[in-house]
Amino acid sequence: MFSFKKRYYFIIESIKDIDLKKIKKRKKFTIIYRNQNDTENRADLLLFRKKCKMKSIEFYVANNLNLAISLNSDGVYLSSYNKSFSALSLKKFNFKIIGSAHSNKEIYTKIMQGCRIIL
């Protein structure tokens, strides 16, 4: 017998985009914070991260290693245009790495970057 465990990935631009009170299932959701216009306060991000941890929701930061380390996030999300191999230094922080790819060449690059999950 097989059980299908679906995971849901939410890519948000701001922490105001999602209401954590409406998420009922644990360990099925992953939130990827894409911080393109640094308008969020770091204290608000830390509070949001703690709420995610209390609800067993994984929290990833997109393309910003320093922010991911300071927020103690679950890992880093590398978008398809990120081709650098600096994420390999994250193994000492025990971060999970998620990547996105659109072609076979990009999939190979994400494997070389050490991504565990490729979207």
N, C-alpha and C positions, 0 to 999 in steps of 0.2 A: 504494500500500500504506500502510495506517495502522498505527501502533503505539500501543497504549494504555499510557500510563504512569500507573500508579496511585500515588497518594500516600496514606500512612497517617498519621493524626493521632491522637496520644495526648494526652489531657488528664489530667494527674496532679496530685494534691494534695500529694504529698511526693516527694522524689527517691528514696526507698526503694521506691516503687511499681513501679519498672521496673528491669530488669537490662540494662545496655547491652551486656554480653558476649554476650547471646543475639541481638542484632540483627546480621545478616550483610550485608544489602544496603545499599549506600551510596546516599545522595541520594534515598531513597524515603520516609524517615520524618521526621516533624515532631513534636517534643515541645512541648506547651503546659503551662507550669507555672502552675497556679492557686494562688496563695499567700493563701488566705483566713485562715489562722490562723498567723501569723508564727512558726512553731516552728523553721524551718530556720536554721541558722547560715550567715552570708554566705560564710564561707570554704569550707564544704561545697558551697554553690551554685556558687561559682567553680570548684571542682574538677570538679563535675558538668558545668559548661559547657565546660570544657576537654576533657573526655572526649567530649562530644557533637561538639565541633569536630574532634577527631582522627578520629572515625568518620563524619564528613560528615553529621551529623544536625542539622537546623535546630532551634534552641531559641528559643521565644517565651515571654514573660512576660505573664500575663493582667492587664489593667487597672491596672498599676502602672508608670508611666513612669520614675520614679526608680530602681526596681530594675532595669528593663530597661537603662537607661543605665549603671548601675554594674556590671552583669554583662556588658556589651557583647554583649547578645543579638542575634539576627538580626532581631528585630522585636517587635511588640506585638500581642497578641490582644485585641480589644475584644468583650466579650460583648454579647448582645442588649439587656441593660438599660442599657448604657453609651451615653448619648445626647449626651455632651459633644463639643465640637469641638476640644478641647485637643490631640488627636492630630495635628492639622494642623501643629503646630510640629515634628513629628518629621522633616520633610523635610530639615532641615539636618543631622540625624544619619544620614541615609540608611537609615532603618529601613523594613522591610516591615511593612505593617499587614494583619492578618487580622481579619475580623469574622464574627460569627454573626447570623443573622436568621431570623425565623419568618414574616414576612408581607411583602407588597409595600412597605408603608410603611417597615418596618425595613430592607429591602434598599436603598431609596432613601436612607435616613439613612446607611447604611454606605458607599454610593457617595460621598455628600457628605463623609463623614469621611476619605475617601481610601483605603479598603481595597482592596488588590489582589486578595485572595481572600475570598469570602464563603461560609461554610459554612452 
